[in-house]
Amino acid sequence: MLARYVGAMDALHRLCMFVAGVCLVVITLIIPWGVFTRYVLNYGSAWPEPLAVLLMIWFSFTAAALCYRERLHISVQILPMALQGLPRLLVGWAVEFAMAGMNLFMLVWGVRLVHTTWFQSISDFPAVSVGISYLPVPIGGAITVLFVIERLWTGRLFEEPVDDEPAPVSVD
């Protein structure tokens, strides 16, 4: 059962990476288009900037979940590294429960926010709901809660960083 859950989280991790990557690539392509039309064609396209903002929101929340799972989020490890045994385990569980609580808050209140704004339209894209721009909040919260469950279930609360071989330094 645990192996199947971890496998599902691996698939979800890859999906988040794909969504974040697509958002980043599209942002990278449309912003220069907006600059080109404004300064070369003397006619500024109205859509690149608001679309880039929407994509950045999606990128931020999917990448935040990725960073949590890959242990790339900001954390202070002084206290856990100073503890051993049960106190370290209790600190780890407290940190994970706090993370779960924050993301459950994002999930519950994010759903309410999406529901409240769903029938409003974005002024730059009248066919697109404002709720779409807030949808990454509950989705990111839900994904991170699933990753928290995985971490608690596997018991990998404070993994030591992997020592990589240092890159060779040239002194030419």
N, C-alpha and C positions, 0 to 999 in steps of 0.2 A: 504494500500500500504506500509506504514512504517513497519507494523508488518510482512509483507511478506519479506521485505528487511532485517529486523533484523533477521528473521528466516533463510534466506539464508546466512547471515553473521555468524550465529551460526553454520550452517552446514560447511561453509568454515573454521571456527575456529576449528571445530572438525577434519576436513581433515588435516589442518596444524599440529594439535597436533599429529595425527596419523603418518604423514610423519616424523615429527621431532622425535617421539618416536621410529619408526622403524629404522631410521638412527642411533640413539643413541644406540639401542640394537645391531644392526649389528656391529657398531664400537666396542662396548664392547666385542663382541665375536671374531672379526677377529684380533684385535691387540694382544691378548694373543696367538692366533694361530701363528702369525708371530714371536713372542718371543720364543714360544715353538720350532718351526722349526729351528730357528737360534741357540738357545743355547742347546737344547736337541738332536735334530736330526743332528746338524751341517750342515744343509742345509737350508739357509734362503729362505722362500717363497717370491717371488718378488711382488705378488699382494696385500697383506694386507695393506701396507702403502699407495699406491696410491688410493686404493679403500676407505680407511678411509678418505683420504683428500677429495675425491669427495663427500662422504657422509657428511663430516663435512661442506662443502659448502652448501649442501642442508639443513642440519640441521640449520645452522646459519641464512639463509634467511627466512626459515619458522618459526623458533623460534623468530626471530626479529619481524615478523608480529604478532605473538601470544603475545609477550611482549607488543607491542604497544596497542593491543586491550584490554589486561588485565591491562593496566596502570602499567606495571612493568619495563618500559624503564626508563632510567636515565632522570630526569627532575629536574629543580630548581623551587620550588614553592613559593619562597619568594615574588616575585612581584605579582603573581595572588592572593595570600592569603592576601596581603596588600590592594588589590583593592576591590571595591564593585560596583555593578550596571553596567552601560554602559562601563566604562574603563576596568573592568574585562572581560566583554564580548568581547570587541575589542581585548584585549590581547589574549584571547582564540581563536578567529577567526584568528588572525595573526599567532599564533603558528600552528594551524591546516593547514592554507594555506602554511606555510613554509614546513610543513611535507608533504603535498600533492605535492608541487613543487619538493622537493628532490626525492620523490618516482616516480613522473612522469619523472624526469631526468633518474632515474634508469630504468624505463620502456622503454623509447624511446632509450636511448643509449645502454641499455642492449640488446634490440632486434637487434640493429645494430651490436653489438659485437657478438652475437650468429650467426647472418647471415654471418658475415665476417669469423668466425672460424668454421662454420658448416662442411665444407668439409676437414678439417684437422683431423687427428686421434691422439688419445692419445698414446704416445709411449709404455706405459705399457699395454694398451688395444687397439690394432689396430682396432678392430671392433667398438670402441666407438668414437663418434665425440667429438672434443674439445668443440664444441658448447654446448654439454650436461653439461659440467662443468660450463659454463657461464649462462645456462638457469635459474638458481635460481635468478639471478639478476633481470631480467624483471618480472619474476613471483612474487617474493617477493615485488617488487615495485608495481605491479598491485594489489596484495592482500592488501597491506597497504593503497593504495589509496581508495580501497573499504571500508576499515575500517575507514578511515578519513571521507569519505562521510557519513558513518553511524553515526559517532560521531557528525558531523555538523548537520545532519538531526534530530538526537534525542536531540541535544542541551546539551548533557552531556559533557561539555568541561572540567570542573575542579570538579571532584567528590571528596568529602572528603573520606579519607581512613576509612574503617570500623574498629571500635574498637572491637577487639576480647578480649575475657576473657583471662587474663594472665594465663599461665600454673602454676599449683601449684608447689611451690618450697619446696624441702625436705631439712631439716636441720639436718639430721641424722649424 
